[in-house]
Amino acid sequence: MNIAAKRFLFWTPRAVCVAFAIFLSLFALDVFNEGYGLGETIEALAIHLVPVYIVLAVLAIAWRWEWVGAAGFAALALWYAKGNWRHHPDRVVVIAGPLVVMAALFFMNWLRHDELRARP
């Protein structure tokens, strides 16, 4: 595997995860339309960002241990799908789909861990 392919395989799951966290954080912006005061708005924003915190926490661990990222993102996808499939199957595709992709990418990273971390 050449250096460009190694870099691509190493950085893609991490970049996708950061992009997904930014995407999820957009859903928290609805708290600004609720007419809360400053303190209530900050509190509501912090609560609405809990999914982003969870994704970023799994990413922080997965950065070092890719197998944790594969398992963690797969578990998050299953948990979200289980809770929302019956009422909102379209949302499951939009939210759980990228989580499954991230799980697969981190799994591929884990399979090639020694090769990706080797110094040229």
N, C-alpha and C positions, 0 to 999 in steps of 0.2 A: 504494500500500500504506500503510495507516495505521500509526501508531506501535506500537500493541499487536501487530499482526501482525508487524512488523519485530522487535520484542523477542522474540516467541514463536519466530520462525524463527531468530533469532540464538542464543538461549539453549537451545533444545530439544536440539540435538545435544551441546552441552557438558554439560547436566544428565544426559542419557541416558548419556553416557560415564562420568561420575562415578558414577552409579548402577550401571553395569555393572562398574566397577572395585571397588566395594563388594561386589557380588554375587560376583565372582571371588575376592575376598579371603576370603570365607566358606569356600571350599574349603581354604584353608591352615590352618584351625583344627584339622584332624585331627591335626596334629603334637603337640597337647597330650595326646592319648590314647596316644601311643607309649611313654611311660615314659622319655623321655630326661632327662638332666640339664639344668641351666640353659643351659650353653654349647651343647650339642647341640640343644636346643629352639630357641634363638635362631638357630642356623645353619640348621636345617631350616625354620624359619619364613621366613627370608630367601630360601631357595631356592624354597619353595612360592609366594612372592609375586612371583617373576620375571615371570609373565604380567601381573600388575597393574602392575609397573614399566613394562613395554612399552606397555601401553594408556595409562598416564598420560604416557609420553614422547611417544607419537603425539599425544595430546590437547594437550600443551604446544606442539608444533609446529603442530598444526592450529588452535590458537586464533588464530594470526596468518595462517597460510596454509591456508585451508580445502581447497584442492585436495590438499595433502599428507595431510590427514585422510581425504579421500575415497579416495585411492589407498592409504594406509597401512592403514586399516581393512578395505578390500576385500582387500588382500594378506594380512592376518592371517586373515580369514575363509577365504580359499582355502587358505592354508597349513594351518590347523586342519582344514578339511574333507578335504583330501587325505590327511592323516596319520591320520584317525580314521573316515572314512566306512565302511570295510569292517568294522570291528569294533564300532563304537559309533555307528550313525547317529542314534540319539536324542540323544546328547550333541552331535552336530554341529549339530542344530537349536537346542539350548539355548545353545550357545556361539557358533557362527558366525552364527546368525540375528541376534542383536543387533548383531554387528559389521557385517553387511550393512546393517542399518537405519541405523547410525551413518555408514557410508560414504555412503549415499544422502542423509542429512540434511546432511552436510558438503558433498556435491556441490551440493545445492540452495543452501546458503550461498554456495558459490563462484560459482554462476551469478548470484546476487543480491548479490555482494560490495559493489559500489559503492552500491547502493541501501540496503543494511543499515548501512553505515558512514557514510553521509551524515548530517550534523548537521541537526536539524529547524529 
